[in-house]
Amino acid sequence: MTVMTMMTIGEGCDVDTQTWTVAEAKAKFSEVIDKAKSNGPQTITRNGRRTVVVVAAEEWERKTKGKG
């Protein structure tokens, strides 16, 4: 089973991702998940500003491993 998580990001983050509005992400959530697994992090915006990034659980675990 693959688990997804959303992590918030701050301004100035250099994440190169596909960007979705909240409405698009809600309507195509399965696609957002699939693309996060296959293509990397997916950015979701609200009111034109980056709000969250969806990443595959494996990537999240790799990036947070050993950081407490």
Rosetta blueprint (number, residue, H / E / L):
1 M L
2 T L
3 V L
4 M E
5 T E
6 M E
7 M E
8 T E
9 I L
10 G L
11 E L
12 G L
13 C L
14 D L
15 V L
16 D L
17 T L
18 Q E
19 T E
20 W E
21 T E
22 V H
23 A H
24 E H
25 A H
26 K H
27 A H
28 K L
29 F H
30 S H
31 E H
32 V H
33 I H
34 D H
35 K H
36 A H
37 K H
38 S H
39 N H
40 G L
41 P L
42 Q E
43 T E
44 I E
45 T E
46 R E
47 N L
48 G L
49 R E
50 R E
51 T E
52 V E
53 V E
54 V E
55 V E
56 A E
57 A H
58 E H
59 E H
60 W H
61 E H
62 R H
63 K H
64 T H
65 K L
66 G L
67 K L
68 G L
